[in-house]
């Protein structure tokens, strides 16, 4: 779909983004965004697609003549295919985000390794290239640290570990339920992600560095 300069300005206002914020997310120069919004330049179809994608990832959608906050901001990913799709989303979100720390809590890494399968090394390598650092909270006494080359592990205080991991990356929150197959609930809600990140940081401070 074609979008107008007014729609782009309105979308930025909904997210409280500056032109520089949008430019960073679509890998453009800030003056280029200014020229598009002022009508000096018409964006190419590729540029329009990148702008639409950036706002949609942030929970904003373009409609006929305007913009609005998406009504549905929860995506459910199921099974191994969904599990791998989730990691593609983690990569895409971190690539455009200023926040390069991923926070993961209530983790049994054995399940993650099992379901990620052959994609594990590929995903680790591409995340390392982005300069990402993981902080991972695991059950007290667990000594399985498969991602120790790019992650810091800590033992959660005893009796605080639960079986539902949550995964904070960029402006998103993923919550995982493992059964016969995994189900991942991805919330594209920056305020919720920020709230969980703050809670995570408080638990992280109280958690113990594992004895290796």
N, C-alpha and C positions, 0 to 999 in steps of 0.2 A: 504494500500500500504506500501511497505518497503521503508524506507528512509536511506540515507547514512550519515556518519559523515560529509562528505564534504557539503552535502545539509543543515545539521543543522548549520554548521559554516556560510554558505552563507546566510541562513535565519536570523541568528543573526546579521550579518553584515548589511543586509537591514534595520533591525529595530534598529541598534546601541545598541543592548542588550549585556550585559556581560553574562558570564556563570552563574553568581549569579542571574541575572535578569530572565533568562530562568528557572533556578532551582526553584526560588520562584513561578513562574507561574505554574509549573507542580508538585509542592510539593515534590521536591527531594533535596538532598544535592548537593552543588556546585561541590564537587569532583566527584560525580557520573556523572554529565554532562561532566566533563573533561575526565573521563575514557571512556565514549561513544565516544566523539569526537576524542580521541587519538587511538581508536580501541582496547583498553584494555578489554572492556566489550561490549557485544552485548546487545542492549536494548530488553526487552521483548515486545511482541505485545502490551501489555497494556501501557508500557512506550512510545512506538512509537506513539500510538494513542493519548496519552496525549500531546506529543510534537507537533504533527500535529495540534491538536485542539487549542493549545496555539497560534501557529503562524497564523492559519486561523482566529481566533478571532481578531488578530492584523492586518489582511489584507494581509497576505502572504500565498501563496499556493504552494504546492510541485507539480512539474510536472516531467515527465520522464527525469531523468538526471539532474534536476536543481530546481530552485525556481524562483518565480516571484511575483510581487505585483498583487493582485487580480484586475481584470479589473472592476468588479462590486462590489462596497463597500456600496451600498444602498439596504436596505431590507424594504419592505413595509408590515406592519401587519394591518389586517383589522378586524373589528367587535370585539365582546367580546372575542372570542377565541384569536384573535391577541393581544388584550389588555392584557390578562392574560399571553400570551407568552412573551410580552414585559417585564412584571415584573419578569418573570423567567430569562430573559436575564439580567435585571438590577442586580438581585441577583448573577448570575454567573459571571458577569463582575466585580462587587465590591469584590466578594470573592477572586479573583486573583489579584486585583489591590492594589497598595500602597496607592492610593488616596481614602480615606474613607468618603469624603464629597460629597454629591449629591446636585447639584444645579438645582432648578426648577423655571422657570419664567413664568409670565402671567397665573397664575393658578386660576381656579375656582374649589375649592376642591369638590364641589357638583358633578361635572361631573366625577371626579376621583372615588369618593365613589360609584356613581351609576354604573359605568362600572366595577369596581373591585369586587364588590359584596361580596360573601362569602370568597373570598381569601384575603380580606383586613387584617384581624387580623393575619392570617397565615404569610402573607408577612411582616407585621410589626414586628412580633416576630423574624423571621429569620434575618431580617436586623439589629435588635437590638443586636442579638447575634454576628454579625460581627463588632459591634462597630461603625455603620454608624451614621452620623449626617446629617440631611437635612437642607438646607437653601432654603426657599420658598418665592418667591415674589408674592404678591397678589394685587388685586385692592385696592386702597385707600378707607378705610371705611369698607371693608369686615371683618366680625368678626367670620367667620366660620373657626375654627382651629382644625380639627379632629386629626391631627398628632402632636399635641403640646408636647406629651410626648417624642418624639424623633426628633422634628423639630423646628427650629427657623423661625418665620414668620416676614416679614416686608412688610409694605405698600409701593408700588411703588409710585414715585412722580406722582401727579395728571396729568391726560391726557397722561400718558406714557403706560398705560395698553392696551394690544392687546389680541385678542381672540385666538391666536395660541401659546399654551405653548411650551416651549422647555425644555429639560430634559438632563442634562449633568451628565454622570456617567462613571467613569473610563476614557477610551479613546474613548468613544462613545457619540454621540449626537442624541437624539430622538426629532423629531418635530411632534406635534399632531394637527390633524384637527378633530374637533367634528362636526358631522352632524347627520343624521339618525343613523349612526354608526361611531365609531372612525376609523381614518386612522393614523397610526404612521409610519413615515419615519425614519429609523435608519441608521445613517451614521457611518460607522466604519472607521473614519478618525481622528487619534489622533491630527493632527495639527488643524483641524477644531474645534474639541472638546476643545482643549487648548485655541483657540482664543475666543470661546464663553464663556468659563469659565472666562477668563480675563475680557471680557465685563460685564459679570454677576457681578463680584466682584466690578467693578466700580459703577454699578447701586446699588448694595447692600449697599455700603458706603453712598450713597445719599438718601437711603430709610428710612422710619420712622418705629420705633418700635411701633407696634399697642398698643392702649390703651385697656386694658383688663377689 
